[in-house]
Amino acid sequence: MDAVLFDMFGVIARDQSPEGRAALEREAGAAGADFWDAYWFPRQAYDRGDLDGPAYWKSVADRLGVVFDERRVRRLLALDVESWSRVDEEMVAYVAGLAAEGMRLGLLSNIPAEIADFFGERHARVLEPFSVVGLSSRIRRAKPEPAAFAWAVERLEVPAARVLFVDDRQANVDAAVRLGLAAHRFTSLGALRERLLVK
């Protein structure tokens, strides 16, 4: 491979913790499938930047059949950012090592503006190894849409077949393969190390 294109959450940063998920449920006054169906239904539009934070939470509230006042929206926005704020330090170090070895690296993450801003301010070191940083709310494209991958591959300036895309979600891996990229579904750093040793 001439370049590696990484996903963020579930690979370099951690998915939401049980504690973070529970805090969101408490603040929203809804739990279980009802809440999470409402949470994920407009998420692609939020990730892509079609909705800002307040509009996203209004959409969630509409699906739940409730109204969130401005104070609650602000609290939900803060809790959502917090729930996605943890990074995997072992992966951060591994990515930095790849960059130090001269590997061309890209990041393609579905990430709404508020969380993108948080990472830029609080976790800038996580983004530093990447020569291409595609944050969905800023590039207005979100995986698994073909346009998101095309945006990243064009800027990596490497043929798609020579790019290894690494993501924890099978739908995104499948989309990358359909577009001609090599792909690896992330399950562990050990498995990724083995995959990158395969020429």
C-alpha positions as protocol buffer text, in pm:
chain_id: "A"
residue {
  index: 1
  type: MET
  ca { x: 0 y: 0 z: 0 }
}
residue {
  index: 2
  type: ASP
  ca { x: 110 y: 353 z: -77 }
}
residue {
  index: 3
  type: ALA
  ca { x: -134 y: 517 z: 163 }
}
residue {
  index: 4
  type: VAL
  ca { x: -363 y: 428 z: 452 }
}
residue {
  index: 5
  type: LEU
  ca { x: -699 y: 602 z: 493 }
}
residue {
  index: 6
  type: PHE
  ca { x: -827 y: 574 z: 849 }
}
residue {
  index: 7
  type: ASP
  ca { x: -1168 y: 607 z: 1005 }
}
residue {
  index: 8
  type: MET
  ca { x: -1173 y: 790 z: 1339 }
}
residue {
  index: 9
  type: PHE
  ca { x: -1434 y: 645 z: 1575 }
}
residue {
  index: 10
  type: GLY
  ca { x: -1400 y: 280 z: 1661 }
}
residue {
  index: 11
  type: VAL
  ca { x: -1043 y: 286 z: 1525 }
}
residue {
  index: 12
  type: ILE
  ca { x: -836 y: 580 z: 1654 }
}
residue {
  index: 13
  type: ALA
  ca { x: -1096 y: 725 z: 1887 }
}
residue {
  index: 14
  type: ARG
  ca { x: -1326 y: 516 z: 2098 }
}
residue {
  index: 15
  type: ASP
  ca { x: -1697 y: 464 z: 2043 }
}
residue {
  index: 16
  type: GLN
  ca { x: -1939 y: 600 z: 2299 }
}
residue {
  index: 17
  type: SER
  ca { x: -1897 y: 459 z: 2648 }
}
residue {
  index: 18
  type: PRO
  ca { x: -2191 y: 304 z: 2835 }
}
residue {
  index: 19
  type: GLU
  ca { x: -2167 y: 597 z: 3077 }
}
residue {
  index: 20
  type: GLY
  ca { x: -2184 y: 850 z: 2794 }
}
residue {
  index: 21
  type: ARG
  ca { x: -2482 y: 676 z: 2638 }
}
residue {
  index: 22
  type: ALA
  ca { x: -2662 y: 663 z: 2972 }
}
residue {
  index: 23
  type: ALA
  ca { x: -2602 y: 1035 z: 3031 }
}
residue {
  index: 24
  type: LEU
  ca { x: -2759 y: 1118 z: 2696 }
}
residue {
  index: 25
  type: GLU
  ca { x: -3061 y: 901 z: 2772 }
}
residue {
  index: 26
  type: ARG
  ca { x: -3110 y: 1067 z: 3111 }
}
residue {
  index: 27
  type: GLU
  ca { x: -3089 y: 1418 z: 2968 }
}
residue {
  index: 28
  type: ALA
  ca { x: -3326 y: 1336 z: 2682 }
}
residue {
  index: 29
  type: GLY
  ca { x: -3573 y: 1164 z: 2914 }
}
residue {
  index: 30
  type: ALA
  ca { x: -3584 y: 860 z: 2684 }
}
residue {
  index: 31
  type: ALA
  ca { x: -3400 y: 531 z: 2681 }
}
residue {
  index: 32
  type: GLY
  ca { x: -3335 y: 215 z: 2487 }
}
residue {
  index: 33
  type: ALA
  ca { x: -3437 y: 160 z: 2129 }
}
residue {
  index: 34
  type: ASP
  ca { x: -3675 y: 456 z: 2122 }
}
residue {
  index: 35
  type: PHE
  ca { x: -3398 y: 701 z: 2202 }
}
residue {
  index: 36
  type: TRP
  ca { x: -3127 y: 543 z: 1986 }
}
residue {
  index: 37
  type: ASP
  ca { x: -3353 y: 505 z: 1683 }
}
residue {
  index: 38
  type: ALA
  ca { x: -3429 y: 877 z: 1712 }
}
residue {
  index: 39
  type: TYR
  ca { x: -3061 y: 958 z: 1774 }
}
residue {
  index: 40
  type: TRP
  ca { x: -2931 y: 775 z: 1466 }
}
residue {
  index: 41
  type: PHE
  ca { x: -3212 y: 855 z: 1222 }
}
residue {
  index: 42
  type: PRO
  ca { x: -3089 y: 1210 z: 1135 }
}
residue {
  index: 43
  type: ARG
  ca { x: -2723 y: 1144 z: 1214 }
}
residue {
  index: 44
  type: GLN
  ca { x: -2604 y: 1115 z: 854 }
}
residue {
  index: 45
  type: ALA
  ca { x: -2744 y: 1461 z: 778 }
}
residue {
  index: 46
  type: TYR
  ca { x: -2583 y: 1596 z: 1095 }
}
residue {
  index: 47
  type: ASP
  ca { x: -2249 y: 1431 z: 1014 }
}
residue {
  index: 48
  type: ARG
  ca { x: -2263 y: 1575 z: 662 }
}
residue {
  index: 49
  type: GLY
  ca { x: -2331 y: 1924 z: 791 }
}
residue {
  index: 50
  type: ASP
  ca { x: -2682 y: 1947 z: 650 }
}
residue {
  index: 51
  type: LEU
  ca { x: -2808 y: 2001 z: 1006 }
}
residue {
  index: 52
  type: ASP
  ca { x: -2639 y: 2206 z: 1277 }
}
residue {
  index: 53
  type: GLY
  ca { x: -2647 y: 2089 z: 1637 }
}
residue {
  index: 54
  type: PRO
  ca { x: -2976 y: 2251 z: 1745 }
}
residue {
  index: 55
  type: ALA
  ca { x: -3151 y: 2135 z: 1427 }
}
residue {
  index: 56
  type: TYR
  ca { x: -3022 y: 1783 z: 1481 }
}
residue {
  index: 57
  type: TRP
  ca { x: -3157 y: 1767 z: 1836 }
}
residue {
  index: 58
  type: LYS
  ca { x: -3490 y: 1914 z: 1720 }
}
residue {
  index: 59
  type: SER
  ca { x: -3511 y: 1627 z: 1472 }
}
residue {
  index: 60
  type: VAL
  ca { x: -3436 y: 1378 z: 1750 }
}
residue {
  index: 61
  type: ALA
  ca { x: -3702 y: 1538 z: 1970 }
}
residue {
  index: 62
  type: ASP
  ca { x: -3957 y: 1531 z: 1688 }
}
residue {
  index: 63
  type: ARG
  ca { x: -3907 y: 1157 z: 1643 }
}
residue {
  index: 64
  type: LEU
  ca { x: -3945 y: 1107 z: 2016 }
}
residue {
  index: 65
  type: GLY
  ca { x: -4260 y: 1322 z: 2021 }
}
residue {
  index: 66
  type: VAL
  ca { x: -4114 y: 1569 z: 2273 }
}
residue {
  index: 67
  type: VAL
  ca { x: -3971 y: 1921 z: 2280 }
}
residue {
  index: 68
  type: PHE
  ca { x: -3622 y: 2008 z: 2403 }
}
residue {
  index: 69
  type: ASP
  ca { x: -3581 y: 2366 z: 2526 }
}
residue {
  index: 70
  type: GLU
  ca { x: -3262 y: 2561 z: 2456 }
}
residue {
  index: 71
  type: ARG
  ca { x: -3103 y: 2465 z: 2788 }
}
residue {
  index: 72
  type: ARG
  ca { x: -3160 y: 2097 z: 2723 }
}
residue {
  index: 73
  type: VAL
  ca { x: -3028 y: 2124 z: 2368 }
}
residue {
  index: 74
  type: ARG
  ca { x: -2709 y: 2287 z: 2496 }
}
residue {
  index: 75
  type: ARG
  ca { x: -2672 y: 2011 z: 2753 }
}
residue {
  index: 76
  type: LEU
  ca { x: -2736 y: 1736 z: 2498 }
}
residue {
  index: 77
  type: LEU
  ca { x: -2480 y: 1889 z: 2262 }
}
residue {
  index: 78
  type: ALA
  ca { x: -2219 y: 1896 z: 2539 }
}
residue {
  index: 79
  type: LEU
  ca { x: -2296 y: 1539 z: 2648 }
}
residue {
  index: 80
  type: ASP
  ca { x: -2280 y: 1416 z: 2290 }
}
residue {
  index: 81
  type: VAL
  ca { x: -1936 y: 1570 z: 2240 }
}
residue {
  index: 82
  type: GLU
  ca { x: -1818 y: 1424 z: 2569 }
}
residue {
  index: 83
  type: SER
  ca { x: -1947 y: 1079 z: 2477 }
}
residue {
  index: 84
  type: TRP
  ca { x: -1728 y: 1072 z: 2165 }
}
residue {
  index: 85
  type: SER
  ca { x: -1421 y: 1241 z: 2317 }
}
residue {
  index: 86
  type: ARG
  ca { x: -1200 y: 947 z: 2419 }
}
residue {
  index: 87
  type: VAL
  ca { x: -904 y: 842 z: 2207 }
}
residue {
  index: 88
  type: ASP
  ca { x: -715 y: 513 z: 2194 }
}
residue {
  index: 89
  type: GLU
  ca { x: -362 y: 616 z: 2288 }
}
residue {
  index: 90
  type: GLU
  ca { x: -211 y: 295 z: 2150 }
}
residue {
  index: 91
  type: MET
  ca { x: -367 y: 366 z: 1810 }
}
residue {
  index: 92
  type: VAL
  ca { x: -265 y: 731 z: 1823 }
}
residue {
  index: 93
  type: ALA
  ca { x: 96 y: 621 z: 1879 }
}
residue {
  index: 94
  type: TYR
  ca { x: 77 y: 361 z: 1603 }
}
residue {
  index: 95
  type: VAL
  ca { x: -53 y: 613 z: 1350 }
}
residue {
  index: 96
  type: ALA
  ca { x: 219 y: 860 z: 1449 }
}
residue {
  index: 97
  type: GLY
  ca { x: 474 y: 583 z: 1393 }
}
residue {
  index: 98
  type: LEU
  ca { x: 340 y: 511 z: 1045 }
}
residue {
  index: 99
  type: ALA
  ca { x: 373 y: 878 z: 960 }
}
residue {
  index: 100
  type: ALA
  ca { x: 728 y: 887 z: 1094 }
}
residue {
  index: 101
  type: GLU
  ca { x: 812 y: 593 z: 865 }
}
residue {
  index: 102
  type: GLY
  ca { x: 694 y: 796 z: 568 }
}
residue {
  index: 103
  type: MET
  ca { x: 356 y: 633 z: 506 }
}
residue {
  index: 104
  type: ARG
  ca { x: 108 y: 871 z: 347 }
}
residue {
  index: 105
  type: LEU
  ca { x: -196 y: 890 z: 576 }
}
residue {
  index: 106
  type: GLY
  ca { x: -549 y: 1016 z: 541 }
}
residue {
  index: 107
  type: LEU
  ca { x: -842 y: 1044 z: 779 }
}
residue {
  index: 108
  type: LEU
  ca { x: -1203 y: 1011 z: 667 }
}
residue {
  index: 109
  type: SER
  ca { x: -1443 y: 1050 z: 957 }
}
residue {
  index: 110
  type: ASN
  ca { x: -1816 y: 1094 z: 991 }
}
residue {
  index: 111
  type: ILE
  ca { x: -1814 y: 1367 z: 1254 }
}
residue {
  index: 112
  type: PRO
  ca { x: -2052 y: 1658 z: 1319 }
}
residue {
  index: 113
  type: ALA
  ca { x: -1921 y: 2010 z: 1352 }
}
residue {
  index: 114
  type: GLU
  ca { x: -1931 y: 2030 z: 1731 }
}
residue {
  index: 115
  type: ILE
  ca { x: -1724 y: 1714 z: 1772 }
}
residue {
  index: 116
  type: ALA
  ca { x: -1489 y: 1815 z: 1490 }
}
residue {
  index: 117
  type: ASP
  ca { x: -1430 y: 2147 z: 1669 }
}
residue {
  index: 118
  type: PHE
  ca { x: -1359 y: 1962 z: 1995 }
}
residue {
  index: 119
  type: PHE
  ca { x: -1099 y: 1740 z: 1830 }
}
residue {
  index: 120
  type: GLY
  ca { x: -936 y: 2039 z: 1664 }
}
residue {
  index: 121
  type: GLU
  ca { x: -909 y: 2219 z: 1996 }
}
residue {
  index: 122
  type: ARG
  ca { x: -845 y: 1937 z: 2243 }
}
residue {
  index: 123
  type: HIS
  ca { x: -700 y: 1652 z: 2037 }
}
residue {
  index: 124
  type: ALA
  ca { x: -511 y: 1834 z: 1762 }
}
residue {
  index: 125
  type: ARG
  ca { x: -219 y: 1592 z: 1810 }
}
residue {
  index: 126
  type: VAL
  ca { x: -445 y: 1310 z: 1692 }
}
residue {
  index: 127
  type: LEU
  ca { x: -494 y: 1485 z: 1359 }
}
residue {
  index: 128
  type: GLU
  ca { x: -131 y: 1592 z: 1305 }
}
residue {
  index: 129
  type: PRO
  ca { x: 1 y: 1273 z: 1135 }
}
residue {
  index: 130
  type: PHE
  ca { x: -255 y: 1297 z: 854 }
}
residue {
  index: 131
  type: SER
  ca { x: -168 y: 1473 z: 531 }
}
residue {
  index: 132
  type: VAL
  ca { x: -537 y: 1456 z: 433 }
}
residue {
  index: 133
  type: VAL
  ca { x: -809 y: 1520 z: 691 }
}
residue {
  index: 134
  type: GLY
  ca { x: -1164 y: 1463 z: 570 }
}
residue {
  index: 135
  type: LEU
  ca { x: -1413 y: 1551 z: 843 }
}
residue {
  index: 136
  type: SER
  ca { x: -1761 y: 1496 z: 704 }
}
residue {
  index: 137
  type: SER
  ca { x: -1923 y: 1811 z: 839 }
}
residue {
  index: 138
  type: ARG
  ca { x: -1644 y: 2019 z: 681 }
}
residue {
  index: 139
  type: ILE
  ca { x: -1619 y: 1844 z: 344 }
}
residue {
  index: 140
  type: ARG
  ca { x: -2000 y: 1802 z: 327 }
}
residue {
  index: 141
  type: ARG
  ca { x: -1971 y: 1434 z: 237 }
}
residue {
  index: 142
  type: ALA
  ca { x: -2022 y: 1134 z: 465 }
}
residue {
  index: 143
  type: LYS
  ca { x: -1940 y: 764 z: 440 }
}
residue {
  index: 144
  type: PRO
  ca { x: -2053 y: 537 z: 287 }
}
residue {
  index: 145
  type: GLU
  ca { x: -2134 y: 788 z: 11 }
}
residue {
  index: 146
  type: PRO
  ca { x: -1898 y: 742 z: -286 }
}
residue {
  index: 147
  type: ALA
  ca { x: -1827 y: 1116 z: -292 }
}
residue {
  index: 148
  type: ALA
  ca { x: -1663 y: 1096 z: 51 }
}
residue {
  index: 149
  type: PHE
  ca { x: -1413 y: 834 z: -63 }
}
residue {
  index: 150
  type: ALA
  ca { x: -1352 y: 1015 z: -392 }
}
residue {
  index: 151
  type: TRP
  ca { x: -1272 y: 1336 z: -200 }
}
residue {
  index: 152
  type: ALA
  ca { x: -1009 y: 1157 z: 11 }
}
residue {
  index: 153
  type: VAL
  ca { x: -848 y: 952 z: -268 }
}
residue {
  index: 154
  type: GLU
  ca { x: -813 y: 1257 z: -491 }
}
residue {
  index: 155
  type: ARG
  ca { x: -627 y: 1444 z: -217 }
}
residue {
  index: 156
  type: LEU
  ca { x: -409 y: 1150 z: -123 }
}
residue {
  index: 157
  type: GLU
  ca { x: -288 y: 1154 z: -486 }
}
residue {
  index: 158
  type: VAL
  ca { x: -257 y: 775 z: -482 }
}
residue {
  index: 159
  type: PRO
  ca { x: -448 y: 530 z: -707 }
}
residue {
  index: 160
  type: ALA
  ca { x: -748 y: 389 z: -521 }
}
residue {
  index: 161
  type: ALA
  ca { x: -614 y: 35 z: -548 }
}
residue {
  index: 162
  type: ARG
  ca { x: -299 y: 142 z: -359 }
}
residue {
  index: 163
  type: VAL
  ca { x: -498 y: 290 z: -67 }
}
residue {
  index: 164
  type: LEU
  ca { x: -586 y: 73 z: 232 }
}
residue {
  index: 165
  type: PHE
  ca { x: -905 y: 197 z: 396 }
}
residue {
  index: 166
  type: VAL
  ca { x: -944 y: 104 z: 763 }
}
residue {
  index: 167
  type: ASP
  ca { x: -1287 y: 126 z: 929 }
}
residue {
  index: 168
  type: ASP
  ca { x: -1475 y: -65 z: 1196 }
}
residue {
  index: 169
  type: ARG
  ca { x: -1809 y: -58 z: 1011 }
}
residue {
  index: 170
  type: GLN
  ca { x: -1869 y: -323 z: 749 }
}
residue {
  index: 171
  type: ALA
  ca { x: -2096 y: -98 z: 541 }
}
residue {
  index: 172
  type: ASN
  ca { x: -1811 y: 151 z: 499 }
}
residue {
  index: 173
  type: VAL
  ca { x: -1559 y: -124 z: 421 }
}
residue {
  index: 174
  type: ASP
  ca { x: -1793 y: -266 z: 156 }
}
residue {
  index: 175
  type: ALA
  ca { x: -1845 y: 77 z: 1 }
}
residue {
  index: 176
  type: ALA
  ca { x: -1469 y: 132 z: -22 }
}
residue {
  index: 177
  type: VAL
  ca { x: -1416 y: -205 z: -191 }
}
residue {
  index: 178
  type: ARG
  ca { x: -1688 y: -128 z: -446 }
}
residue {
  index: 179
  type: LEU
  ca { x: -1496 y: 189 z: -533 }
}
residue {
  index: 180
  type: GLY
  ca { x: -1169 y: 1 z: -589 }
}
residue {
  index: 181
  type: LEU
  ca { x: -989 y: 65 z: -261 }
}
residue {
  index: 182
  type: ALA
  ca { x: -827 y: -209 z: -58 }
}
residue {
  index: 183
  type: ALA
  ca { x: -1003 y: -230 z: 276 }
}
residue {
  index: 184
  type: HIS
  ca { x: -966 y: -375 z: 623 }
}
residue {
  index: 185
  type: ARG
  ca { x: -1239 y: -399 z: 884 }
}
residue {
  index: 186
  type: PHE
  ca { x: -1075 y: -289 z: 1207 }
}
residue {
  index: 187
  type: THR
  ca { x: -1107 y: -524 z: 1502 }
}
residue {
  index: 188
  type: SER
  ca { x: -772 y: -477 z: 1677 }
}
residue {
  index: 189
  type: LEU
  ca { x: -434 y: -314 z: 1635 }
}
residue {
  index: 190
  type: GLY
  ca { x: -273 y: -658 z: 1612 }
}
residue {
  index: 191
  type: ALA
  ca { x: -487 y: -758 z: 1316 }
}
residue {
  index: 192
  type: LEU
  ca { x: -417 y: -426 z: 1144 }
}
residue {
  index: 193
  type: ARG
  ca { x: -42 y: -472 z: 1191 }
}
residue {
  index: 194
  type: GLU
  ca { x: -67 y: -811 z: 1024 }
}
residue {
  index: 195
  type: ARG
  ca { x: -269 y: -667 z: 735 }
}
residue {
  index: 196
  type: LEU
  ca { x: -16 y: -392 z: 670 }
}
residue {
  index: 197
  type: LEU
  ca { x: 263 y: -648 z: 653 }
}
residue {
  index: 198
  type: VAL
  ca { x: 89 y: -814 z: 356 }
}
residue {
  index: 199
  type: LYS
  ca { x: 231 y: -673 z: 35 }
}
